[in-house]
């Protein structure tokens, strides 16, 4: 059984700082192994540029996965080379083998169909002609890659429990929405979220915008933003968005301004109507936290993707924490809430909030956004074609 999982977890000094994606993969893997399948897992970590990189080895993942599954997870020394082949041939029922970082092989992300097909065929050889493929890495289903897309055309293919659950949740917030519906978008670049803003703004009651991307909107309103993160080429686009959706877009009213990008920087509060000419905004201000929280606590459906500030620095985590706590409170009052993976999920866990404080914490930030934009996700489409 070949399984594509998503183990792209954050590392610090070789240690996993947020095991959320590993934990989310355990139910499907445990079910397969407990049923006696010989499980071979493909996954990536980081961006190794198509060649081995010891700093991006899946060794820490194999160790953590072994602990979570309660069984030894072998780690192959290569992707589809001699070690992977030898270990695959030696598997017995219920054994689990993790191949080394799939992106160590440049064919995984190749644009050339024939190159990707070559890697896919090598992966299929590891499980044999009677094997099957389970797609259980939602965070990569928006990628047309060998271990996500091409293998599905060579083996009987199925969606794993994780992928099926993610799709069901996203369908709910796109086709069966209870209002008031609030969307919170943060992160650094407007360009990364433009398509989802245009897709969701006509459908939501409130669209909260924070994080670095907020400064391009603030500049579009005519206020200076000092040395804050800014996409100058997107200012006119933001003006157009405000003209079209100004009744639902909520921007910060105040900003925590730092004199430098540092955890111990000197700070002040600036109001966005006046702007600021010195320093850089690293978080939304206390007034914005209060306003945003009030809106979110009254919502019946909430989708959140992207932090409100540089939450990794305690001094600039207040905005993101406030949003997270407001969404958790709304959930407790019966709202359906979705945390859209990536930094948002990492922030929730860094604040010590339990996963069940929210209706769903996604494992796929980019995939979630592309689904909400209405884009076709190759990793899902290929499963539907084979069904």
N, C-alpha and C positions, 0 to 999 in steps of 0.2 A: 504494500500500500504506500503510494507516494503522497505525501501531504505537504502543501505549501502553507507555512505558517508565517506570521509576522513577528519577528524577534528584534526589530529595530529599536532597541531600548537605549536610554541614555547611560553613558559610562563616565565615571570619574575616577581617574587613577586605576583603571582596569576593573572597577567595581560597579555593579549595576545600581543606579540610584532610584530608578522607578521600574519595578518588575511588572507593571500592569499588563503589558502585552503578553508576557510569558504566562501570567496567571490566567488570562483570558483564553489562552490556547489549551490549557490543561484538560478541560472536560472532553473535548473531541479526541485528543491524543489518548487519554486514559480509557475512553470508551473503546477505541480501536484496539489498543494493546490488551485490554482486559478480555476482548472478544477473541484474542489469539492471532491478530494480524501481525505481520512483520512490517513494522512502521519505519519508513525512511522519510526524513523531514528535510525540506529545503527552506532556507530563510536567508535574509541578508542583514547586515549591520553596517550602517554608515555608508560612505561613498568611497570605496577603495580603488576606483578607477580601473577596474578590470585586471588587477594583478594582486597577488597576495600581500597583505599588510598585517603583520603580527598584532598591531594595536587594535585591529578590527576583527580578530579571530572570534569565533563563536564559543570559545572555551568557557567563558563565564556563564554563558547561556546554558550550555550543556550541564554545568555543575548545578545551576539553580533549577533547571528542568528536572534533573535527577532527583533532587530533594522534593520537588512538588509532586512528581509522579510516584515517588517511593520505589523507583526501580532505576537501574543503571542506564543512563543514556550515553551511548558511545558517540564520540566525535571523530569523524573521518579526518584524516590529515590533508585531504584535498576535496575537490568538488565532485568530479567524475573520474578521477584517476585510479591508479592501481590500489591505493589504500581503500578508497571508497568501494571499489568493486570487490575487493577481498572481504571487507567487512559485510557488505550486502549479501555475499554468497554464504557467509557464515551465520546469518541470522536464523534464529529459531522462533517458533510461535510466541508472540508477546514481546519480542525484543524491539528496542527502539534505537535507531541510528540517526544522528544528526550530521548531515553533510556540512563541510566547512563553507563559510560565507559564499553564497552563490554568486555574488558580484565579484569574487576573485576571478571568475571566468568572464572575459569580455563579451562573450556571446550572449550572456544573459540580457544585456541592455542594448544589443546591436539593433540598428535600424534595418539591417539587411535580413529579410525573412529567412534566407537559406542558412545564415549563420545561427540565428536563434533556433531554427529547426534542428540543426546539428547537435546543439546542446540538449534540446528536448529529447531527441532520440537516445542520447547517451544516458539521460536520466531514466528513460523508460527501460533501458537495458538493465538498470539496477534492480528494478522490480519484476522484470520478466513479462512475457506475453499475457499472463493471466492476472496482471496487476490492475490497479485502479488508481484514480487520482481524486484527492479530496482537496478542494480549495478552501482553506480556512484562515487566510491572511487578508482580512478586509482592507487593511492599510495599503495593499498593493494592487487591488483589483482594478484600479484606474490606469495601470501600466500594462502595455502590450509587450510583455517580457517572456522569455523562454519558460521559466518555471511557473508563470502565472497563466499565460495564454496558450503557448504552443503545445505544452504537454497535454492540455485538455482536448486537443484534437487527435491525440494518439492513443488515449486510454479512455475507458468508461469513466466519466467524470461526474462529481457530485459537489454540492455546496456543503461545507462543514457547518456544524451548529453555530459557530461564531458568525460566519458570513451570513447565514440565514437569519439570525437574530438581528444583525446590523441592518439588513435590507428591510426587515419588517418594521423596525423602528423608524427608519427614514421614510418609508411609505406612509407611516402614520403622521409624520409632521409635514408631509407634502400633499396628502390626499384626504386626511381625516382629522382636521385640526379643530381643536376647541379654542374659542377666543375668550379673552384677549390673548393674542399671540405675540410674543416678544422675542426678538432675535438680538443677540449681543455679539458684536464682531470687534475683535482687537487685533493685535499683531502689528507688524512694522509697515507693510506696504499696502496702499490702496489698490494698486494694480493686481495684487494677489487675491483681493476680495471683490474686485469690480463686478465680475460676472454674477457672483452670488448676491451682491447688493441689488443688481438690476433684476435678478430673478425673484428675490424675496420681498423687496420693498413694496410691490403692488399687493402682496398677500398678507402682510403683517400689520399689526396695530401699532407696534413700536419697534424701531430699529436703533439700538444703542450702539454708538461707535466710540471706541476708546483706543488706547495704545498709541503706538507711533503713527498709525495711519490717520489718527484724529487731527494731527497737525496740518496735514494737507487740506483737510476740510476747513480748519480754523483759518488758514491762510486764504482760502477761497472766500471766506466771509470778510476778508479785508484786514485781519489782525496780524501783526508781526509775531513770529514764533521763535525768535532768537536763533540759537544753534540746534534746535530740535530736529529730529528726523523729518525730512521733507522730500516729497516727490514733486519737484517744480513742474515737471511735464504733465502732472495729473491735476493741477490746480483748476484748469478750465473744466475738466471732466467733473470735478467735485462741485463746481458752481452749477453745472447742468443737473447733477444729481440733487442738489439742494433745491433747485428750482422745481424739479419734477416731484420730489418726495419730501419736501421740507416739512410736511405735516406729520410724517412718521419718524424722520431721522432726529435722533437726540444726540447732541454733541456735549462734551464736557463744558461746564460753566466756569470751572476753575482748574488750575494745573499746579502740580508740585514741580517747581523749577529748581534744578541743581546747578551749582557753579562748575561741575565737572562730572564726567561719567565715572562715579566711584561710589562704593558702598557707604563711605563716610563723608560724602559731599555736603557742603553747606546748602541749605534749602530755603525757599521762600514760596509763598502762594501768589499766583498771578491769576487775574480774571481774564477769560478769553475775549470778552468784549473789548478790553483794552490791549491785550496782547503783552508781549515783553520782547525787549531787544537784546538782552544778555542772558546767558545761561541756556540750559536745555530742559525741556519737559520730560520727566521720567515717570510720572504717574498722574492719574486724575486726582483732583483735589477733594477735600472733605465734603464740600457742598455737592459736587457731582456724585460722589459715593452715595450721599443721602438721597438725592433726586433719582438716580438710577435704581437704587434699592427699593424705593417706594413703588416705582413702576413695575419692577420685576416681581415684587411680593404679591401684586394683584393679578399677575398673569395666570392663565390656565394652561398655556403651552409655552415652553422656553427652549430655544436652541442657542448654545453659546460656543463660540470658537474664537480663541485668541485672548491673551491677557490684556489688562488695562494699563499696565506699566511694566517696569523692569522688576518683576516680582522676585527674581533671584536675589535681589538686594532687599533685606528686611525693611529698610527705610522707605522703599518704593513698592512695597507689596500690598499696601492698604487698599488701593482701589480694586485690585484683583480679588483680594480676600473678601472685600465688601460685596462684590458681585456674586462670588461663590456662595457666601452665606445667605444672601438674599434669595438666590435660586434654590438653595437647600430649604429655606423657610417656605417658599412657594410650593415646593414639592411636598413638604410635610402637610401643607394645607390642601393637597389634592391636585396640584398642577402636574403635568407631564413634562419632564425636563430631560434634555439631552445635552451632555457635555461633548463637544465635537473633537475629542482626541487631542493629540499633540501637546502643546504647551498648556492648554487649559486643563487637560487631565493631569499633567505633571504638577500644576499649581494646586489643584484640589488635594492631591495626596501630600504635597509638601506642607499644606496647612493643617494636615491631620484630620480632614473631613472624610468620613467613611464613604465608600463607593455607594452604599445603599441610601445615602442622603440625596441621591439623584435617581431619576427613573432609569437612566442609561448613561454610561460613560463609554463613548465610542473608542475603538482602537485605531480609527483611520481618519486623521484630520483632513488631508487632501482628498481622499476618496469621498468622505462625507460631503465636502463642499462641492465637488464635481457632480455628485448625485443630486444635490439640491439645485445646482445650476441647470439640471436637466440633460447633462452630457451622457453620452453612451460610455459605459465602463467596460472595456474589453474583457476583463476577467469575469464579469458577470454575463456578458453577451455570449461568450463562447460556451458557458455552461448551459445557457438557455437553448443554444443551437443544437447542443448534443443531447438535450433532454428528450 
